[in-house]
Amino acid sequence: MDPRADPAAFLRAVFDRAVAVADPMRSLAAHLPPRPEGRVVVVGAGKASARMAEAVEAAWGRCEGLVITRYGHARPCKGIEVVEAAHPVPDQAGARATLRMLDLLGGLGESDFVLALISGGASALLCAPSTGVTLADKQAVNAALLASGAPIGSMNTVRKHLSRVKGGRLAAAAWPARMLALMISDVPGDDPAFIGSGPTVGDATTPSDARAILDRWRITVPDSVARALHEGGGVVPPGDARLSRAENRVIAAPAQSLAAAADLAQAAGCAVEILGDALEGEARHVAATQARLVLDRQAERRPGDPPLLILSGGELTVTRRGDGVGGPNAEFCLALAIALDGAPGIHALACDTDGVDGAAEVAGAVIGPDTLALATADAASLALASNDSHTLFRRIHAQIVTGPTLTNVNDFRAILIL
């Protein structure tokens, strides 16, 4: 594919390649041991968990178990039950399924084996609030964190200390059974303790850490939440004996997807620069920084240079300033278009690899030199001010809509300089 012939189609192709290599049907089987003798129970949560369960049964045959995924992300399984629930704010369906999962694990013994399938989205889908905290209280805190602009690591720290299943407590519930947790990473740095809020990984943070995060982001919480964070006891510390039989393994990560995208681009004749797979920050600020970098790279180019593709991953955030419909990837694209101000020969795409940018059923957006002209500069500025990027890109037919991709290795950004 010649990137010059159709830049938008080329960018979509490299994004699709990044998603494809993270598909559990391609990546999971290599990490499965032979099926253990005795009782095997499969549990899991996340936007990719149903696809992961499908991949497990393709390799092992019919299995017993329960996984929780986002509405619309279910897959047909032979024996593993798939429950759909809400994301990014938990709902009653997720709460009921989580309690059933804990009950399923509660009676296991040393000779039993648990396979845990964890991917991004598990933080909301695994929902068992701390004693005294209601689902409504948990929903309010989740919604406030999502609107605050806090980084994902900070959000997960708070979630862990308000949960009976996160921060190692899922593994503790299965003890003394042996557990293997297979994970698809959607967090910067691929730390298993932060993937899905680490339900199978010990955690060294404290309730005071969670309280400090709430103070830092000026989040007011219900009295029940304040009491739970004062009393503590929300996580299992590293080294706890109940974690001694649990192994955690990341099977797909953003770096692998960026490398696959780079390979495709190089085969198409592009030079490639990868800025990293763990970028964080406010979407509009990261966009402004990358716009300056791109314009510098463009100024350095000489006649005959190949197209340059600049790739990055990570998880950006949005601080809610208005009541529009948007997400961090679309907001990145909108802020980038404004900062580039119609510079010729520059095209870009930013999408969430799970197909859901923010809470909208839209993966992200694509921009080019004509984006501001199509939208008008005033409309673009207004949309950015009100966090209404999805609405603007829908109007100019620049949205990327994939439907559920059944995997989740975080944000994907590609900027093409021709």
Disulfide bonds with the S-S distance in Angstrom:
none
